[in-house]
Amino acid sequence: MWALLAALSAPLFAQDDPKFLLKASLEPAQAAPGDAVKLVLRATTAAGWHAYGTLETGNIPVSLDAAALQLTGLERNGEVDIPAGMPDVSPYGTTFPLPESFRVTVPLKVAAGATGKLEVSGGLGYQICMQGSCEQPNTAAFVAKGEVAAAA
């Protein structure tokens, strides 16, 4: 039964979609305990494809569950910032697509007493579409790493 569950959930966390590329980084990459850092996710869709912003209601918008982030040496320090999207009005209604390249940010801070490596991992939910066609919802896994710097 566990093998079946693993097989069924694997596509949900696999980033094998060449039409959606995701790069993750911590900014700054070195920070001392108590310092603010940001998880920055830079997403790019293939030409002709787009994801949707947070104002989208007809399709599935980009999403990130901050509570599900796996944090090492870091703490959450604010709300996830996902772009709203630009309104696109058609005879079928208004949608809120994102540009071909967009950023999602998560404010974090280095935990008191943290030493060594910093790491955050998780999954960015998305659905990409092109005119007249959408793919199934997917999740792009990411990992961003940094280092604890000496306190100033």
Long-range contacts (C-beta under 8 A, 24 or more apart in sequence): 11-138, 12-123, 12-138, 12-139, 13-123, 13-139, 13-141, 14-139, 14-141, 15-138, 15-139, 15-140, 15-141, 15-142, 17-128, 17-135, 17-138, 17-140, 18-46, 19-45, 19-46, 19-49, 19-128, 19-135, 20-44, 20-45, 20-46, 20-49, 20-51, 20-126, 20-128, 20-138, 20-140, 21-45, 22-124, 22-140, 22-142, 23-142, 24-120, 24-142, 24-143, 24-144, 25-144, 26-108, 26-118, 26-120, 26-144, 26-145, 26-146, 28-146, 29-145, 29-146, 29-147, 30-146, 30-147, 30-148, 30-149, 31-110, 31-118, 31-146, 31-148, 31-149, 32-110, 32-148, 32-149, 32-150, 32-151, 32-152, 33-110, 33-111, 33-112, 33-113, 33-114, 33-148, 33-151, 34-109, 34-110, 34-112, 34-151, 35-109, 35-110, 35-149, 36-77, 36-107, 36-108, 36-109, 37-74, 37-108, 37-109, 37-110, 37-118, 37-146, 38-105, 38-106, 38-107, 38-108, 39-69, 39-105, 39-106, 39-108, 39-120, 39-144, 40-103, 40-104, 40-105, 40-144, 41-103, 41-104, 41-105, 41-106, 41-124, 41-142, 42-101, 42-102, 42-103, 43-101, 43-102, 43-103, 43-104, 43-124, 43-126, 43-140, 44-100, 44-101, 45-98, 45-100, 45-101, 45-128, 47-100, 48-130, 48-131, 49-100, 49-128, 49-129, 49-130, 50-97, 50-98, 50-99, 50-100, 50-128, 50-129, 50-130, 51-97, 51-98, 51-102, 51-126, 51-127, 51-128, 51-129, 52-85, 52-95, 52-96, 52-97, 52-98, 52-127, 52-129, 53-82, 53-83, 53-84, 53-85, 53-86, 53-96, 53-97, 53-98, 54-82, 54-83, 54-84, 54-85, 54-96, 55-84, 55-85, 55-87, 55-96, 56-85, 56-95, 56-96, 56-97, 58-93, 58-95, 59-95, 59-127, 59-129, 59-134, 60-125, 60-126, 60-127, 60-137, 61-85, 61-96, 61-127, 62-98, 62-102, 62-104, 62-124, 62-125, 62-126, 63-124, 63-125, 63-126, 64-104, 64-106, 64-122, 64-123, 64-124, 64-125, 65-122, 65-125, 66-106, 68-122, 68-123, 69-106, 69-120, 69-121, 69-122, 70-119, 70-120, 70-121, 70-122, 71-108, 71-119, 71-120, 72-117, 72-118, 72-119, 72-120, 73-110, 73-111, 73-114, 73-115, 73-116, 73-117, 73-118, 73-119, 73-148, 74-108, 74-109, 74-110, 74-111, 74-114, 74-118, 74-119, 74-120, 75-108, 75-109, 75-110, 75-111, 76-106, 76-107, 76-108, 77-107, 77-108, 77-109, 78-106, 78-107, 79-107, 80-104, 80-105, 80-106, 81-105, 81-106, 81-107, 97-129, 110-148, 114-148, 115-148, 116-147, 116-148, 117-145, 117-146, 117-147, 117-148, 118-145, 118-146, 118-147, 118-148, 119-143, 119-144, 119-145, 119-146, 120-144
